[in-house]
Amino acid sequence: MTPLKLLPLVLAVSLTATAQAAPCPRPDALGTARTLAVDAKTYPSVGLKSFPQTLPLADKEVVLTFDDGPSPPFTNRVLAALSDQCVQATFFLVGRTVAANAALVRRIAAEGHSVGIHTWSHQMLDTLPPARAQQEIDRGIAAVQAVLGSNTAPFFRFPFFASTPALLDYVHSRGYSVFGADLWASDWNKMTPEVQLKLLTERLAFARKGIILLHDPRQQTAAMLPAFLRYLKANGYKVVHVIPSQARTLATH
């Protein structure tokens, strides 16, 4: 919890780190309401499912994030749904699939989405020897940077949210913010798109805002996404796009 005497400073940082998103040519689309600049110093670890703090979102503001890609054709369908509604999201990509789908990774970035890191091979890092876990982190970063260079966002998400204090410190030392989530659709479980939509919208109606976790390689998620975006529009939700702070400093190895 932020001490009261620090609230003015935190609010000032939040206000100066936000901006209106690019206008959408379709007035009937959901659109991206604003951008929020994120860096590891201001937001080291966010997401109430794992950490005591999250991003400074207003009521009915959501951040859309996707894990485990890229994986055509489902990532392509997710990108099409986002483009149709002029929505920007953040993709946490697995290094070994990045290496096999470089063109798709470049497409994700070219369409204005933020691209973060989800390790090299999606293992539970808290079960690995520390040196092996750090290698998973480093190889994942290197794989995305090999394709996107400086367009890689300094955002990292642990597979299965399986971190340790030492690994959190290591990721922070490299200049990366660690993303958990505030809510999810449990789309790692097999279900119909209709059931997934109902589950996600019920959870969002309860939470009212937050960082949402989805998985773009899942067929059911790709099928569900257009209806979910329409739900957000119809129910007055606003999409916030997280972007790198211009003041970021990434440690290179």
TIDO-662291 format. One record per residue (C-alpha): x, y, z; residue in three letters. Coordinates in pm, whole numbers, plus 50000, padded with zeros to 5 digits. Example, Ala and Ser with C-alpha at 12.3 -4.5 7.8 and 13.67 -1.06 7.14 Angstrom:
512304955050780ALA;513674989450714SER;
END
This chain:
500005000050000MET;501305034749913THR;501875057450215PRO;499585087850208LEU;502475112450192LYS;503625096249866LEU;500255097249691LEU;500755131649530PRO;504055119849379LEU;502545087249253VAL;499595105649101LEU;501885130348932ALA;503965102248782VAL;500805084548663SER;499365115548500LEU;502575125148321THR;503035089448198ALA;499685087248022THR;498545099647685ALA;495665096347446GLN;495995067847201ALA;495985073446825ALA;492485081046693PRO;490535052346542CYS;489065058446194PRO;485975038346290ARG;483715057746529PRO;481785026146614ASP;484905006746724ALA;486005000947082LEU;489355017947024GLY;492255023047264THR;491385050347513ALA;494865059447632ARG;498425047347671THR;500285042347997LEU;504085043748001ALA;505565016948226VAL;509115012348351ASP;510674989248608ALA;511485017048854LYS;507935030148880THR;506124997148827TYR;508524968748918PRO;505864941648965SER;502164945248892VAL;499074923048896GLY;497014915149204LEU;496994877649144LYS;500714877249231SER;501654910849382PHE;500204936349625PRO;500034963649361GLN;498804967949005THR;498694994848740LEU;496875027748813PRO;493685020248623LEU;490415038648664ALA;487095021148706ASP;486225001748389LYS;489725004348242GLU;491384972348122VAL;494784962147987VAL;494664932847744LEU;497604908747752THR;498254876347562PHE;500704848647655ASP;502484819247492ASP;502554830147128GLY;503124835646856PRO;501234806446707SER;499664809746362PRO;496904807746264PRO;495344816946599PHE;497604846846668THR;496624859946324ASN;492944857446419ARG;493604875446747VAL;495434903146562LEU;492564906346315ALA;490024909946596ALA;492124936346770LEU;492674955346446SER;488964954646367ASP;488284972846695GLN;491394995646686CYS;492654979847009VAL;496284976847118GLN;497414949047351ALA;500594934347497THR;501944900647382PHE;504294880647607PHE;506094858147361LEU;507984825547411VAL;511484827547266GLY;511584794547083ARG;508314802046901THR;509554837046823VAL;512554821846647ALA;510224800546434ALA;507754828646352ASN;509834860146308ALA;507534875146044ALA;504534871946272LEU;506444887946558VAL;507294917346334ARG;503624919846238ARG;502574921646604ILE;504934950746662ALA;504114967746331ALA;500434968546423GLU;501254988446734GLY;501164962047005HIS;503734959647283SER;505904928547277VAL;507244914847604GLY;509094883747719ILE;507744850147840HIS;511094831447868THR;512664808347612TRP;510714775947655SER;507914782847908HIS;509174762848202GLN;508324767548571MET;511354787948666LEU;510954783249040ASP;511654746048995THR;514904750848801LEU;518414756648935PRO;518984794548953PRO;521534795148673ALA;519214775248445ARG;516284798048526ALA;518344828848446GLN;519334812948117GLN;515654807948033GLU;515074844848097ILE;518134856147902ASP;517454834147599ARG;513864845847584GLY;514964882147588ILE;517634875747327ALA;515204857947093ALA;512734886847089VAL;515454913147063GLN;516994894446770ALA;513764900346579VAL;512614934146711LEU;515744950446853GLY;514884981347057SER;511174976646979ASN;511074949647247THR;509124962647547ALA;510794959547891PRO;507934937948015PHE;508314902448147PHE;505824876248263ARG;506814844148443PHE;505254812348299PRO;502614800148544PHE;503484831448753PHE;506154808948908ALA;508744833449038SER;511074835549336THR;512394866649514PRO;515824860949360ALA;514414857249008LEU;512254888149053LEU;515374907349152ASP;517184893648849TYR;514464904448605VAL;514294938848769HIS;518084941848744SER;517744938248369ARG;515354967748359GLY;512134948048311TYR;508754952848477SER;507204919948586VAL;503564915248490PHE;501184892948676GLY;497464897248612ALA;494364909748789ASP;491974885148626LEU;491844858748355TRP;489494836248158ALA;491254803848258SER;491644797147887ASP;494344771347951TRP;491384748848027ASN;489404734847736LYS;485974750747702MET;483744765147433THR;484174801647332PRO;480714808347475GLU;481594794047816VAL;484894812747815GLN;483164845647732LEU;480654840848014LYS;483414832548263LEU;485544862348165LEU;482734887848159THR;481444876248498GLU;484914880148647ARG;485344914248489LEU;481944925848612ALA;483124917148964PHE;486624932048934ALA;485484961948722ARG;489024968648592LYS;492464953648563GLY;495164935648367ILE;493494907048180ILE;495414875548088LEU;494524856247772LEU;496414831747547HIS;496574838947174ASP;497574803147072PRO;494234790147201ARG;491584784346933GLN;488784791047181GLN;490304824647274THR;490684835346912ALA;487044825846854ALA;485824843447169MET;487774876047132LEU;485524895046886PRO;482514889947113ALA;484534900447419PHE;485644932547251LEU;482024939947161ARG;481094933547525TYR;483694958747640LEU;482314984947404LYS;478674978447492ALA;479354979947865ASN;481435011447876GLY;484894996947932TYR;488025014947811LYS;491214998347686VAL;494555011147815VAL;497685002147619HIS;500884998147821VAL;503975010647643ILE;507655014147742PRO;508705045447925SER;511145066647728GLN;513365066548036ALA;513845028748037ARG;517295013748071THR;517794977047984LEU;520774957548108ALA;522464938247828THR;524324905447878HIS;
END
